[in-house]
């Protein structure tokens, strides 16, 4: 058996059939429902206390801040009321001393001062008018407050739209006295100390922000159902019927929210779908990756879908072929046969031998390579992986593996998207069919709008088409249903999306 046949045998281990997809969808829906009823389940299904999504007609100026790592971003977003917006922003590096400050006050006063500087530069008229009215004792000064959405990318226990207690720090931050405190209150206190006309209106998860950003900018009048991230990580947030979020009744410290819409946005945290491994696909490469990860047995869906892990799955599959004496991958015999004088060698310090040694960008390169003799992939093997003089057949074998791993990721992504669509009943409408059952075009009111963000869905070759192929295979969707699903890129959930959540939290009406 030749090298390409060997590669196809390994690739076959990543096949995820139509039957597998449908089993996955049914289990995904079951775990969604379970998470809506009880806390502590595989699928967290976290209530966000956001009860409406924008429709593109909203107007006004809103602020957003994003604390997600070593930088702090401050934005102002002007919504034009016609699905468009303009954004002004600044980004400030956070000094290491602030990340490990003795008290939370030091960090949050630093953040508040950055907001003050931003307002003085970009909203000087607003800033000065507020202070003039305040000094004159004008009761209308508070009307000049700007609503702010706070994207805080650390684990929090959120109990209302603008209240969340810090569970723990990550990403190099370590300020002990902040643990257990409401981060919105900490920021608001320091904003108030500087007498800034700003109200922290919403605590924001960036996936929820993706949903909001897409719903504002999407074409037509159909509200967006789902915001999904398929990038370094994966997650989804969607609009659920409030009556189905039954665990809200059991939350003793839950905050107030507007129940009049009958809806609530739910943050699924679907990266942990099926940690029990009842339906997810498993290969020796997945098993080894999980065992050597820093969280074995956790985020099992994410470890098969997201960009952070696909390169590592490929690395382990390649190593299995190299170490199998029966295959000819990167062997002199194969290279010599295919390219006459080449002698393939793998550097001793090759990233192939190091955990996380392959970046997902390598998969994109190999997947879309149409060059003669797979020249581009061979260059990448040399440059990125220390494989010198790989043959065209070597490169072709790698492409076979890459396509299988990328396709499985996309088909699993379709399981999540399809399950949310089916569970929420958004395909139950039958409009668009004539009385004789003849199919017509898809009308705007039939469209199910999905907002997506992340490097995989935006840049990985064919990722969306692989998703759509799998959606057509789902029994409750089919070809007709798949045509009704509109997938569009939603950018900047932590900025534009955060501002829109502040708008909803502030109860602003469209066109105000």
C-alpha angles and dihedrals in degrees: 000000000000131000095263091051089052090051091050090052091055091044090053088065088068096052113127109191131208088255090053091050092053093047088050093051093051092050092044090055091048092052091045090055092045091053092050090057104041139025122233096044127133091260105050096201092194117201108231098192087232104129104177140038126215123254101204098262096092119117135193145076120283136174130228131186126191124202105179107134138324094344132063116210124201119192139176117202124197111203111208098196094240100084090273131104142176123226133204119186147167130198124209127191112234112230112239090238090063091051091059099030120155092240136027089233090070093056098041094045087053089052092048091052090055089053089050092052091048092051093049091052103038104023103030094141092052092044094049095044091053093051092046091054092044092052090049091052091245110171090209093066091098090061087071094063115125117223113233132201114209116208104198110179099198130094110282136167101231115204101169139006092275104024129077133152118224111244098186142332124249136172096056098308117129118168107147100195092060093065111111094012128119105256094201090055091048091054094042091052092056092044089053091048088060092045093237120168092236133117121197095227102169143021106219137209109202093228090056086048089056090056092049095046091051093046091055097046101035118113119253129018098286113117116231115258102194139022112198136183119211104171134086085341133010133230141141138212122192144173110264131184107261092226090063094056090081096158088072088077089061096051106102097190098038116139131233121277139173105269094177094092092059089223140094130189110238124202103216100193083207094173085091095052111141098000082164089067095227095143109001116110117253132196131173087258093055091047093051092045092052094046092054095042124102091246109040114193093016131102091014094162092050091050089061098040115031130086093239090070108029094081091052092050088052092047092055092046091051091048091052089056094045092050093046104092091207096066126076100214110144090352122142092236093058095042092048092049093051104036103024103221103027122112113198118219133175116215115242090236093045115149085235086080095048128080110252088011095141120066118213089240087073089062091054091051094050094042096057097036109127096158122130110277089000087279094165093054091047090052090050091049089055097041101040105025106029094242106144124201097000113180126241087250090054089053092047090052090052090050090054090055093044094052092050094050094045093046092051090052092053094046090051088050088056089056090060095044094044094047092053092048093049096041093053093048094234093143096050092097115100098194115134096051120103123230088264091053093254110154118236131184121297111269121216093247089057094055118113105206120210124185117206135183136175140084096273098055093038102043111012108105113253095354096133093045090052087052092050092047089056093044089057089055094055108104097224093046111036126160095310093050094046090057089058093057114094115195117194136170115256114196132201104011090170092056115026092022092051091051090051092051088052087053092052091044091052090053093234114171124229113273094013 
